[in-house]
Amino acid sequence: MQSSRSSCPDCDKRAGVMCIRPSGHRASDFHRARKVEADRQFTAQHGATASIERTAAGWRIDLDGYRRASKPDDRLQLSLSLSL
Ligand SMILES: [Zn+2]
């Protein structure tokens, strides 16, 4: 169900593979377009107010977490990193 099961629109890296810089080095972050797409998929699947919360056991989907979140960008980072 993970939202990052998509390839990157910018560098064509497939799902589960980190983005690559033009130089060929592995990027430390995902391309912007990939984050936007991951967020769109996550929102379509779980709703606009959902977020991913870290738990002791790993993570879980909180269907109302996004509304309470102080740092909305955490959702993107975590949703992308789940499939790596
Ligand atoms: Zn990329």
PDB file of the backbone (N, CA, C, O) and the ligand in Angstrom, with CONECT records:
HET     ZN  A 101       1
ATOM      1  N   MET A   1       0.823  -1.215   0.000  1.00  0.00           N
ATOM      2  CA  MET A   1       0.000   0.000   0.000  1.00  0.00           C
ATOM      3  C   MET A   1       0.842   1.243   0.000  1.00  0.00           C
ATOM      4  O   MET A   1       0.324   2.353  -0.125  1.00  0.00           O
ATOM      5  N   GLN A   2       2.144   1.068   0.140  1.00  0.00           N
ATOM      6  CA  GLN A   2       2.995   2.235   0.327  1.00  0.00           C
ATOM      7  C   GLN A   2       2.915   3.195  -0.844  1.00  0.00           C
ATOM      8  O   GLN A   2       2.862   2.790  -2.005  1.00  0.00           O
ATOM      9  N   SER A   3       2.908   4.446  -0.519  1.00  0.00           N
ATOM     10  CA  SER A   3       2.644   5.467  -1.519  1.00  0.00           C
ATOM     11  C   SER A   3       3.808   5.705  -2.460  1.00  0.00           C
ATOM     12  O   SER A   3       3.649   6.382  -3.476  1.00  0.00           O
ATOM     13  N   SER A   4       4.954   5.172  -2.149  1.00  0.00           N
ATOM     14  CA  SER A   4       6.117   5.468  -2.979  1.00  0.00           C
ATOM     15  C   SER A   4       6.386   4.374  -4.007  1.00  0.00           C
ATOM     16  O   SER A   4       7.475   4.317  -4.578  1.00  0.00           O
ATOM     17  N   ARG A   5       5.425   3.525  -4.241  1.00  0.00           N
ATOM     18  CA  ARG A   5       5.604   2.475  -5.245  1.00  0.00           C
ATOM     19  C   ARG A   5       5.434   3.036  -6.643  1.00  0.00           C
ATOM     20  O   ARG A   5       4.604   2.562  -7.418  1.00  0.00           O
ATOM     21  N   SER A   6       6.214   4.033  -6.954  1.00  0.00           N
ATOM     22  CA  SER A   6       6.162   4.629  -8.279  1.00  0.00           C
ATOM     23  C   SER A   6       7.562   5.062  -8.666  1.00  0.00           C
ATOM     24  O   SER A   6       8.399   5.353  -7.811  1.00  0.00           O
ATOM     25  N   SER A   7       7.804   5.099  -9.959  1.00  0.00           N
ATOM     26  CA  SER A   7       9.117   5.525 -10.412  1.00  0.00           C
ATOM     27  C   SER A   7       9.210   7.043 -10.355  1.00  0.00           C
ATOM     28  O   SER A   7       8.201   7.736 -10.226  1.00  0.00           O
ATOM     29  N   CYS A   8      10.434   7.549 -10.454  1.00  0.00           N
ATOM     30  CA  CYS A   8      10.633   8.987 -10.350  1.00  0.00           C
ATOM     31  C   CYS A   8      10.448   9.654 -11.710  1.00  0.00           C
ATOM     32  O   CYS A   8      11.054   9.238 -12.698  1.00  0.00           O
ATOM     33  N   PRO A   9       9.606  10.694 -11.760  1.00  0.00           N
ATOM     34  CA  PRO A   9       9.396  11.414 -13.033  1.00  0.00           C
ATOM     35  C   PRO A   9      10.661  12.131 -13.506  1.00  0.00           C
ATOM     36  O   PRO A   9      10.812  12.397 -14.698  1.00  0.00           O
ATOM     37  N   ASP A  10      11.554  12.439 -12.594  1.00  0.00           N
ATOM     38  CA  ASP A  10      12.738  13.220 -12.962  1.00  0.00           C
ATOM     39  C   ASP A  10      13.904  12.358 -13.433  1.00  0.00           C
ATOM     40  O   ASP A  10      14.482  12.622 -14.488  1.00  0.00           O
ATOM     41  N   CYS A  11      14.250  11.346 -12.672  1.00  0.00           N
ATOM     42  CA  CYS A  11      15.450  10.570 -13.013  1.00  0.00           C
ATOM     43  C   CYS A  11      15.131   9.139 -13.425  1.00  0.00           C
ATOM     44  O   CYS A  11      16.039   8.355 -13.700  1.00  0.00           O
ATOM     45  N   ASP A  12      13.830   8.792 -13.468  1.00  0.00           N
ATOM     46  CA  ASP A  12      13.393   7.477 -13.948  1.00  0.00           C
ATOM     47  C   ASP A  12      13.771   6.313 -13.051  1.00  0.00           C
ATOM     48  O   ASP A  12      13.660   5.158 -13.462  1.00  0.00           O
ATOM     49  N   LYS A  13      14.210   6.591 -11.847  1.00  0.00           N
ATOM     50  CA  LYS A  13      14.500   5.487 -10.934  1.00  0.00           C
ATOM     51  C   LYS A  13      13.190   4.796 -10.571  1.00  0.00           C
ATOM     52  O   LYS A  13      12.177   5.449 -10.324  1.00  0.00           O
ATOM     53  N   ARG A  14      13.226   3.478 -10.542  1.00  0.00           N
ATOM     54  CA  ARG A  14      11.996   2.741 -10.260  1.00  0.00           C
ATOM     55  C   ARG A  14      11.682   2.789  -8.757  1.00  0.00           C
ATOM     56  O   ARG A  14      12.485   3.240  -7.940  1.00  0.00           O
ATOM     57  N   ALA A  15      10.487   2.308  -8.436  1.00  0.00           N
ATOM     58  CA  ALA A  15      10.040   2.316  -7.051  1.00  0.00           C
ATOM     59  C   ALA A  15      11.020   1.564  -6.161  1.00  0.00           C
ATOM     60  O   ALA A  15      11.528   0.508  -6.538  1.00  0.00           O
ATOM     61  N   GLY A  16      11.278   2.102  -5.001  1.00  0.00           N
ATOM     62  CA  GLY A  16      12.158   1.447  -4.056  1.00  0.00           C
ATOM     63  C   GLY A  16      13.628   1.753  -4.266  1.00  0.00           C
ATOM     64  O   GLY A  16      14.477   1.262  -3.523  1.00  0.00           O
ATOM     65  N   VAL A  17      13.939   2.567  -5.279  1.00  0.00           N
ATOM     66  CA  VAL A  17      15.327   2.920  -5.561  1.00  0.00           C
ATOM     67  C   VAL A  17      15.496   4.416  -5.340  1.00  0.00           C
ATOM     68  O   VAL A  17      14.662   5.220  -5.757  1.00  0.00           O
ATOM     69  N   MET A  18      16.588   4.773  -4.680  1.00  0.00           N
ATOM     70  CA  MET A  18      16.829   6.191  -4.432  1.00  0.00           C
ATOM     71  C   MET A  18      17.028   6.950  -5.742  1.00  0.00           C
ATOM     72  O   MET A  18      17.450   6.381  -6.748  1.00  0.00           O
ATOM     73  N   CYS A  19      16.716   8.237  -5.709  1.00  0.00           N
ATOM     74  CA  CYS A  19      16.951   9.094  -6.864  1.00  0.00           C
ATOM     75  C   CYS A  19      18.451   9.227  -7.125  1.00  0.00           C
ATOM     76  O   CYS A  19      19.276   9.099  -6.221  1.00  0.00           O
ATOM     77  N   ILE A  20      18.766   9.482  -8.370  1.00  0.00           N
ATOM     78  CA  ILE A  20      20.166   9.639  -8.777  1.00  0.00           C
ATOM     79  C   ILE A  20      20.381  11.055  -9.304  1.00  0.00           C
ATOM     80  O   ILE A  20      19.574  11.571 -10.077  1.00  0.00           O
ATOM     81  N   ARG A  21      21.459  11.662  -8.883  1.00  0.00           N
ATOM     82  CA  ARG A  21      21.795  12.995  -9.384  1.00  0.00           C
ATOM     83  C   ARG A  21      22.295  12.887 -10.832  1.00  0.00           C
ATOM     84  O   ARG A  21      22.704  11.815 -11.278  1.00  0.00           O
ATOM     85  N   PRO A  22      22.256  14.013 -11.558  1.00  0.00           N
ATOM     86  CA  PRO A  22      22.763  13.997 -12.946  1.00  0.00           C
ATOM     87  C   PRO A  22      24.198  13.490 -13.032  1.00  0.00           C
ATOM     88  O   PRO A  22      24.593  12.930 -14.054  1.00  0.00           O
ATOM     89  N   SER A  23      24.968  13.675 -11.990  1.00  0.00           N
ATOM     90  CA  SER A  23      26.360  13.222 -11.979  1.00  0.00           C
ATOM     91  C   SER A  23      26.465  11.707 -11.839  1.00  0.00           C
ATOM     92  O   SER A  23      27.530  11.132 -12.063  1.00  0.00           O
ATOM     93  N   GLY A  24      25.351  11.057 -11.465  1.00  0.00           N
ATOM     94  CA  GLY A  24      25.381   9.612 -11.278  1.00  0.00           C
ATOM     95  C   GLY A  24      25.470   9.201  -9.825  1.00  0.00           C
ATOM     96  O   GLY A  24      25.316   8.025  -9.498  1.00  0.00           O
ATOM     97  N   HIS A  25      25.718  10.169  -8.945  1.00  0.00           N
ATOM     98  CA  HIS A  25      25.768   9.856  -7.530  1.00  0.00           C
ATOM     99  C   HIS A  25      24.369   9.625  -6.974  1.00  0.00           C
ATOM    100  O   HIS A  25      23.391  10.201  -7.450  1.00  0.00           O
ATOM    101  N   ARG A  26      24.296   8.784  -5.973  1.00  0.00           N
ATOM    102  CA  ARG A  26      23.021   8.557  -5.317  1.00  0.00           C
ATOM    103  C   ARG A  26      22.633   9.817  -4.561  1.00  0.00           C
ATOM    104  O   ARG A  26      23.433  10.365  -3.803  1.00  0.00           O
ATOM    105  N   ALA A  27      21.407  10.275  -4.768  1.00  0.00           N
ATOM    106  CA  ALA A  27      20.947  11.485  -4.102  1.00  0.00           C
ATOM    107  C   ALA A  27      20.634  11.210  -2.633  1.00  0.00           C
ATOM    108  O   ALA A  27      20.284  10.090  -2.262  1.00  0.00           O
ATOM    109  N   SER A  28      20.761  12.229  -1.817  1.00  0.00           N
ATOM    110  CA  SER A  28      20.435  12.081  -0.408  1.00  0.00           C
ATOM    111  C   SER A  28      18.953  12.326  -0.162  1.00  0.00           C
ATOM    112  O   SER A  28      18.450  12.106   0.940  1.00  0.00           O
ATOM    113  N   ASP A  29      18.264  12.782  -1.192  1.00  0.00           N
ATOM    114  CA  ASP A  29      16.838  13.056  -1.053  1.00  0.00           C
ATOM    115  C   ASP A  29      16.151  12.720  -2.381  1.00  0.00           C
ATOM    116  O   ASP A  29      16.805  12.564  -3.412  1.00  0.00           O
ATOM    117  N   PHE A  30      14.839  12.613  -2.332  1.00  0.00           N
ATOM    118  CA  PHE A  30      14.093  12.324  -3.547  1.00  0.00           C
ATOM    119  C   PHE A  30      13.853  13.606  -4.335  1.00  0.00           C
ATOM    120  O   PHE A  30      13.838  14.700  -3.771  1.00  0.00           O
ATOM    121  N   HIS A  31      13.668  13.460  -5.629  1.00  0.00           N
ATOM    122  CA  HIS A  31      13.322  14.615  -6.440  1.00  0.00           C
ATOM    123  C   HIS A  31      11.960  15.157  -6.026  1.00  0.00           C
ATOM    124  O   HIS A  31      11.077  14.430  -5.569  1.00  0.00           O
ATOM    125  N   ARG A  32      11.836  16.442  -6.204  1.00  0.00           N
ATOM    126  CA  ARG A  32      10.605  17.135  -5.811  1.00  0.00           C
ATOM    127  C   ARG A  32       9.365  16.506  -6.471  1.00  0.00           C
ATOM    128  O   ARG A  32       8.343  16.304  -5.815  1.00  0.00           O
ATOM    129  N   ALA A  33       9.465  16.205  -7.750  1.00  0.00           N
ATOM    130  CA  ALA A  33       8.308  15.670  -8.482  1.00  0.00           C
ATOM    131  C   ALA A  33       7.880  14.324  -7.905  1.00  0.00           C
ATOM    132  O   ALA A  33       6.694  13.994  -7.889  1.00  0.00           O
ATOM    133  N   ARG A  34       8.859  13.550  -7.432  1.00  0.00           N
ATOM    134  CA  ARG A  34       8.546  12.244  -6.860  1.00  0.00           C
ATOM    135  C   ARG A  34       7.824  12.398  -5.517  1.00  0.00           C
ATOM    136  O   ARG A  34       6.912  11.635  -5.199  1.00  0.00           O
ATOM    137  N   LYS A  35       8.238  13.377  -4.753  1.00  0.00           N
ATOM    138  CA  LYS A  35       7.569  13.635  -3.476  1.00  0.00           C
ATOM    139  C   LYS A  35       6.130  14.073  -3.700  1.00  0.00           C
ATOM    140  O   LYS A  35       5.216  13.641  -2.997  1.00  0.00           O
ATOM    141  N   VAL A  36       5.947  14.931  -4.684  1.00  0.00           N
ATOM    142  CA  VAL A  36       4.605  15.416  -4.984  1.00  0.00           C
ATOM    143  C   VAL A  36       3.711  14.261  -5.402  1.00  0.00           C
ATOM    144  O   VAL A  36       2.558  14.176  -4.977  1.00  0.00           O
ATOM    145  N   GLU A  37       4.241  13.373  -6.232  1.00  0.00           N
ATOM    146  CA  GLU A  37       3.471  12.226  -6.696  1.00  0.00           C
ATOM    147  C   GLU A  37       3.171  11.266  -5.540  1.00  0.00           C
ATOM    148  O   GLU A  37       2.061  10.743  -5.434  1.00  0.00           O
ATOM    149  N   ALA A  38       4.146  11.044  -4.691  1.00  0.00           N
ATOM    150  CA  ALA A  38       3.932  10.162  -3.540  1.00  0.00           C
ATOM    151  C   ALA A  38       2.851  10.727  -2.628  1.00  0.00           C
ATOM    152  O   ALA A  38       2.019   9.990  -2.098  1.00  0.00           O
ATOM    153  N   ASP A  39       2.875  12.032  -2.455  1.00  0.00           N
ATOM    154  CA  ASP A  39       1.879  12.664  -1.596  1.00  0.00           C
ATOM    155  C   ASP A  39       0.489  12.564  -2.222  1.00  0.00           C
ATOM    156  O   ASP A  39      -0.505  12.348  -1.528  1.00  0.00           O
ATOM    157  N   ARG A  40       0.438  12.725  -3.540  1.00  0.00           N
ATOM    158  CA  ARG A  40      -0.839  12.634  -4.233  1.00  0.00           C
ATOM    159  C   ARG A  40      -1.423  11.226  -4.074  1.00  0.00           C
ATOM    160  O   ARG A  40      -2.616  11.069  -3.815  1.00  0.00           O
ATOM    161  N   GLN A  41      -0.587  10.220  -4.229  1.00  0.00           N
ATOM    162  CA  GLN A  41      -1.053   8.845  -4.103  1.00  0.00           C
ATOM    163  C   GLN A  41      -1.486   8.540  -2.672  1.00  0.00           C
ATOM    164  O   GLN A  41      -2.503   7.885  -2.445  1.00  0.00           O
ATOM    165  N   PHE A  42      -0.713   9.018  -1.727  1.00  0.00           N
ATOM    166  CA  PHE A  42      -1.047   8.780  -0.329  1.00  0.00           C
ATOM    167  C   PHE A  42      -2.386   9.422   0.010  1.00  0.00           C
ATOM    168  O   PHE A  42      -3.226   8.816   0.675  1.00  0.00           O
ATOM    169  N   THR A  43      -2.575  10.650  -0.451  1.00  0.00           N
ATOM    170  CA  THR A  43      -3.818  11.361  -0.184  1.00  0.00           C
ATOM    171  C   THR A  43      -5.003  10.662  -0.850  1.00  0.00           C
ATOM    172  O   THR A  43      -6.082  10.569  -0.265  1.00  0.00           O
ATOM    173  N   ALA A  44      -4.800  10.171  -2.075  1.00  0.00           N
ATOM    174  CA  ALA A  44      -5.873   9.474  -2.782  1.00  0.00           C
ATOM    175  C   ALA A  44      -6.263   8.199  -2.060  1.00  0.00           C
ATOM    176  O   ALA A  44      -7.428   7.801  -2.066  1.00  0.00           O
ATOM    177  N   GLN A  45      -5.287   7.564  -1.440  1.00  0.00           N
ATOM    178  CA  GLN A  45      -5.516   6.282  -0.793  1.00  0.00           C
ATOM    179  C   GLN A  45      -6.078   6.428   0.616  1.00  0.00           C
ATOM    180  O   GLN A  45      -6.945   5.660   1.031  1.00  0.00           O
ATOM    181  N   HIS A  46      -5.582   7.410   1.339  1.00  0.00           N
ATOM    182  CA  HIS A  46      -5.918   7.494   2.763  1.00  0.00           C
ATOM    183  C   HIS A  46      -6.670   8.753   3.155  1.00  0.00           C
ATOM    184  O   HIS A  46      -7.149   8.855   4.285  1.00  0.00           O
ATOM    185  N   GLY A  47      -6.784   9.703   2.255  1.00  0.00           N
ATOM    186  CA  GLY A  47      -7.486  10.940   2.567  1.00  0.00           C
ATOM    187  C   GLY A  47      -6.533  12.064   2.912  1.00  0.00           C
ATOM    188  O   GLY A  47      -5.391  11.828   3.305  1.00  0.00           O
ATOM    189  N   ALA A  48      -7.014  13.292   2.762  1.00  0.00           N
ATOM    190  CA  ALA A  48      -6.168  14.464   2.911  1.00  0.00           C
ATOM    191  C   ALA A  48      -5.699  14.701   4.340  1.00  0.00           C
ATOM    192  O   ALA A  48      -4.727  15.423   4.562  1.00  0.00           O
ATOM    193  N   THR A  49      -6.378  14.102   5.304  1.00  0.00           N
ATOM    194  CA  THR A  49      -5.994  14.352   6.691  1.00  0.00           C
ATOM    195  C   THR A  49      -5.112  13.246   7.258  1.00  0.00           C
ATOM    196  O   THR A  49      -4.704  13.320   8.417  1.00  0.00           O
ATOM    197  N   ALA A  50      -4.813  12.228   6.464  1.00  0.00           N
ATOM    198  CA  ALA A  50      -4.033  11.097   6.973  1.00  0.00           C
ATOM    199  C   ALA A  50      -2.552  11.430   7.067  1.00  0.00           C
ATOM    200  O   ALA A  50      -2.036  12.273   6.334  1.00  0.00           O
ATOM    201  N   SER A  51      -1.891  10.756   7.977  1.00  0.00           N
ATOM    202  CA  SER A  51      -0.446  10.887   8.080  1.00  0.00           C
ATOM    203  C   SER A  51       0.131   9.536   8.472  1.00  0.00           C
ATOM    204  O   SER A  51      -0.599   8.620   8.850  1.00  0.00           O
ATOM    205  N   ILE A  52       1.443   9.426   8.378  1.00  0.00           N
ATOM    206  CA  ILE A  52       2.120   8.217   8.814  1.00  0.00           C
ATOM    207  C   ILE A  52       2.846   8.541  10.106  1.00  0.00           C
ATOM    208  O   ILE A  52       3.634   9.484  10.172  1.00  0.00           O
ATOM    209  N   GLU A  53       2.573   7.755  11.123  1.00  0.00           N
ATOM    210  CA  GLU A  53       3.166   8.007  12.433  1.00  0.00           C
ATOM    211  C   GLU A  53       4.183   6.914  12.753  1.00  0.00           C
ATOM    212  O   GLU A  53       3.944   5.731  12.508  1.00  0.00           O
ATOM    213  N   ARG A  54       5.302   7.327  13.294  1.00  0.00           N
ATOM    214  CA  ARG A  54       6.279   6.345  13.759  1.00  0.00           C
ATOM    215  C   ARG A  54       5.786   5.758  15.083  1.00  0.00           C
ATOM    216  O   ARG A  54       5.293   6.476  15.953  1.00  0.00           O
ATOM    217  N   THR A  55       5.928   4.454  15.212  1.00  0.00           N
ATOM    218  CA  THR A  55       5.580   3.790  16.474  1.00  0.00           C
ATOM    219  C   THR A  55       6.760   2.940  16.908  1.00  0.00           C
ATOM    220  O   THR A  55       7.745   2.804  16.182  1.00  0.00           O
ATOM    221  N   ALA A  56       6.653   2.376  18.088  1.00  0.00           N
ATOM    222  CA  ALA A  56       7.731   1.523  18.587  1.00  0.00           C
ATOM    223  C   ALA A  56       7.937   0.328  17.674  1.00  0.00           C
ATOM    224  O   ALA A  56       9.057  -0.158  17.510  1.00  0.00           O
ATOM    225  N   ALA A  57       6.842  -0.143  17.080  1.00  0.00           N
ATOM    226  CA  ALA A  57       6.919  -1.334  16.232  1.00  0.00           C
ATOM    227  C   ALA A  57       7.283  -1.002  14.789  1.00  0.00           C
ATOM    228  O   ALA A  57       7.580  -1.902  14.003  1.00  0.00           O
ATOM    229  N   GLY A  58       7.264   0.279  14.435  1.00  0.00           N
ATOM    230  CA  GLY A  58       7.559   0.646  13.058  1.00  0.00           C
ATOM    231  C   GLY A  58       6.793   1.886  12.650  1.00  0.00           C
ATOM    232  O   GLY A  58       7.263   3.007  12.843  1.00  0.00           O
ATOM    233  N   TRP A  59       5.605   1.684  12.084  1.00  0.00           N
ATOM    234  CA  TRP A  59       4.812   2.829  11.660  1.00  0.00           C
ATOM    235  C   TRP A  59       3.360   2.390  11.521  1.00  0.00           C
ATOM    236  O   TRP A  59       3.045   1.201  11.472  1.00  0.00           O
ATOM    237  N   ARG A  60       2.485   3.394  11.460  1.00  0.00           N
ATOM    238  CA  ARG A  60       1.083   3.116  11.203  1.00  0.00           C
ATOM    239  C   ARG A  60       0.472   4.320  10.503  1.00  0.00           C
ATOM    240  O   ARG A  60       1.008   5.426  10.562  1.00  0.00           O
ATOM    241  N   ILE A  61      -0.650   4.091   9.844  1.00  0.00           N
ATOM    242  CA  ILE A  61      -1.375   5.180   9.207  1.00  0.00           C
ATOM    243  C   ILE A  61      -2.337   5.789  10.222  1.00  0.00           C
ATOM    244  O   ILE A  61      -3.152   5.083  10.817  1.00  0.00           O
ATOM    245  N   ASP A  62      -2.240   7.090  10.414  1.00  0.00           N
ATOM    246  CA  ASP A  62      -3.169   7.813  11.275  1.00  0.00           C
ATOM    247  C   ASP A  62      -4.075   8.642  10.364  1.00  0.00           C
ATOM    248  O   ASP A  62      -3.637   9.614   9.748  1.00  0.00           O
ATOM    249  N   LEU A  63      -5.354   8.236  10.291  1.00  0.00           N
ATOM    250  CA  LEU A  63      -6.236   8.861   9.307  1.00  0.00           C
ATOM    251  C   LEU A  63      -6.552  10.318   9.602  1.00  0.00           C
ATOM    252  O   LEU A  63      -7.079  11.023   8.741  1.00  0.00           O
ATOM    253  N   ASP A  64      -6.240  10.772  10.791  1.00  0.00           N
ATOM    254  CA  ASP A  64      -6.489  12.181  11.098  1.00  0.00           C
ATOM    255  C   ASP A  64      -5.210  12.890  11.535  1.00  0.00           C
ATOM    256  O   ASP A  64      -5.257  14.001  12.064  1.00  0.00           O
ATOM    257  N   GLY A  65      -4.094  12.255  11.315  1.00  0.00           N
ATOM    258  CA  GLY A  65      -2.834  12.783  11.832  1.00  0.00           C
ATOM    259  C   GLY A  65      -2.340  14.038  11.145  1.00  0.00           C
ATOM    260  O   GLY A  65      -1.698  14.886  11.765  1.00  0.00           O
ATOM    261  N   TYR A  66      -2.641  14.155   9.861  1.00  0.00           N
ATOM    262  CA  TYR A  66      -2.123  15.288   9.105  1.00  0.00           C
ATOM    263  C   TYR A  66      -2.677  16.600   9.621  1.00  0.00           C
ATOM    264  O   TYR A  66      -1.986  17.619   9.630  1.00  0.00           O
ATOM    265  N   ARG A  67      -3.923  16.568  10.050  1.00  0.00           N
ATOM    266  CA  ARG A  67      -4.555  17.781  10.562  1.00  0.00           C
ATOM    267  C   ARG A  67      -3.859  18.273  11.830  1.00  0.00           C
ATOM    268  O   ARG A  67      -3.776  19.474  12.089  1.00  0.00           O
ATOM    269  N   ARG A  68      -3.357  17.308  12.616  1.00  0.00           N
ATOM    270  CA  ARG A  68      -2.714  17.683  13.875  1.00  0.00           C
ATOM    271  C   ARG A  68      -1.214  17.917  13.726  1.00  0.00           C
ATOM    272  O   ARG A  68      -0.578  18.509  14.599  1.00  0.00           O
ATOM    273  N   ALA A  69      -0.665  17.453  12.630  1.00  0.00           N
ATOM    274  CA  ALA A  69       0.790  17.461  12.479  1.00  0.00           C
ATOM    275  C   ALA A  69       1.352  18.878  12.474  1.00  0.00           C
ATOM    276  O   ALA A  69       0.804  19.773  11.830  1.00  0.00           O
ATOM    277  N   SER A  70       2.429  19.066  13.186  1.00  0.00           N
ATOM    278  CA  SER A  70       3.074  20.370  13.190  1.00  0.00           C
ATOM    279  C   SER A  70       4.060  20.475  12.038  1.00  0.00           C
ATOM    280  O   SER A  70       4.378  21.574  11.583  1.00  0.00           O
ATOM    281  N   LYS A  71       4.542  19.333  11.568  1.00  0.00           N
ATOM    282  CA  LYS A  71       5.492  19.333  10.461  1.00  0.00           C
ATOM    283  C   LYS A  71       4.971  18.421   9.350  1.00  0.00           C
ATOM    284  O   LYS A  71       5.356  17.254   9.272  1.00  0.00           O
ATOM    285  N   PRO A  72       4.094  18.954   8.490  1.00  0.00           N
ATOM    286  CA  PRO A  72       3.460  18.141   7.450  1.00  0.00           C
ATOM    287  C   PRO A  72       4.460  17.440   6.538  1.00  0.00           C
ATOM    288  O   PRO A  72       4.152  16.374   6.005  1.00  0.00           O
ATOM    289  N   ASP A  73       5.636  18.001   6.345  1.00  0.00           N
ATOM    290  CA  ASP A  73       6.599  17.413   5.425  1.00  0.00           C
ATOM    291  C   ASP A  73       7.109  16.059   5.906  1.00  0.00           C
ATOM    292  O   ASP A  73       7.618  15.269   5.110  1.00  0.00           O
ATOM    293  N   ASP A  74       6.977  15.787   7.197  1.00  0.00           N
ATOM    294  CA  ASP A  74       7.383  14.488   7.720  1.00  0.00           C
ATOM    295  C   ASP A  74       6.646  13.356   7.027  1.00  0.00           C
ATOM    296  O   ASP A  74       7.183  12.264   6.840  1.00  0.00           O
ATOM    297  N   ARG A  75       5.407  13.636   6.651  1.00  0.00           N
ATOM    298  CA  ARG A  75       4.613  12.614   5.993  1.00  0.00           C
ATOM    299  C   ARG A  75       5.265  12.173   4.688  1.00  0.00           C
ATOM    300  O   ARG A  75       5.324  10.985   4.375  1.00  0.00           O
ATOM    301  N   LEU A  76       5.751  13.154   3.937  1.00  0.00           N
ATOM    302  CA  LEU A  76       6.389  12.847   2.665  1.00  0.00           C
ATOM    303  C   LEU A  76       7.656  12.038   2.876  1.00  0.00           C
ATOM    304  O   LEU A  76       7.867  11.019   2.218  1.00  0.00           O
ATOM    305  N   GLN A  77       8.478  12.481   3.772  1.00  0.00           N
ATOM    306  CA  GLN A  77       9.742  11.806   4.004  1.00  0.00           C
ATOM    307  C   GLN A  77       9.524  10.356   4.413  1.00  0.00           C
ATOM    308  O   GLN A  77      10.198   9.453   3.918  1.00  0.00           O
ATOM    309  N   LEU A  78       8.579  10.144   5.319  1.00  0.00           N
ATOM    310  CA  LEU A  78       8.369   8.807   5.823  1.00  0.00           C
ATOM    311  C   LEU A  78       7.674   7.926   4.808  1.00  0.00           C
ATOM    312  O   LEU A  78       8.008   6.748   4.674  1.00  0.00           O
ATOM    313  N   SER A  79       6.707   8.484   4.086  1.00  0.00           N
ATOM    314  CA  SER A  79       5.996   7.673   3.107  1.00  0.00           C
ATOM    315  C   SER A  79       6.940   7.212   2.002  1.00  0.00           C
ATOM    316  O   SER A  79       6.773   6.122   1.456  1.00  0.00           O
ATOM    317  N   LEU A  80       7.927   8.036   1.673  1.00  0.00           N
ATOM    318  CA  LEU A  80       8.892   7.645   0.658  1.00  0.00           C
ATOM    319  C   LEU A  80       9.881   6.627   1.203  1.00  0.00           C
ATOM    320  O   LEU A  80      10.267   5.692   0.501  1.00  0.00           O
ATOM    321  N   SER A  81      10.284   6.803   2.432  1.00  0.00           N
ATOM    322  CA  SER A  81      11.334   5.934   2.963  1.00  0.00           C
ATOM    323  C   SER A  81      10.820   4.541   3.303  1.00  0.00           C
ATOM    324  O   SER A  81      11.619   3.618   3.458  1.00  0.00           O
ATOM    325  N   LEU A  82       9.520   4.371   3.422  1.00  0.00           N
ATOM    326  CA  LEU A  82       8.968   3.073   3.806  1.00  0.00           C
ATOM    327  C   LEU A  82       9.295   1.971   2.811  1.00  0.00           C
ATOM    328  O   LEU A  82       9.429   0.810   3.199  1.00  0.00           O
ATOM    329  N   SER A  83       9.423   2.308   1.563  1.00  0.00           N
ATOM    330  CA  SER A  83       9.625   1.257   0.565  1.00  0.00           C
ATOM    331  C   SER A  83      11.089   1.039   0.224  1.00  0.00           C
ATOM    332  O   SER A  83      11.401   0.213  -0.634  1.00  0.00           O
ATOM    333  N   LEU A  84      11.983   1.747   0.865  1.00  0.00           N
ATOM    334  CA  LEU A  84      13.404   1.605   0.555  1.00  0.00           C
ATOM    335  C   LEU A  84      14.065   0.567   1.437  1.00  0.00           C
ATOM    336  O   LEU A  84      15.264   0.322   1.308  1.00  0.00           O
TER     337      LEU A  84
HETATM  338 ZN    ZN A 101      14.492  11.197  -8.981  1.00  0.00          ZN2+
END
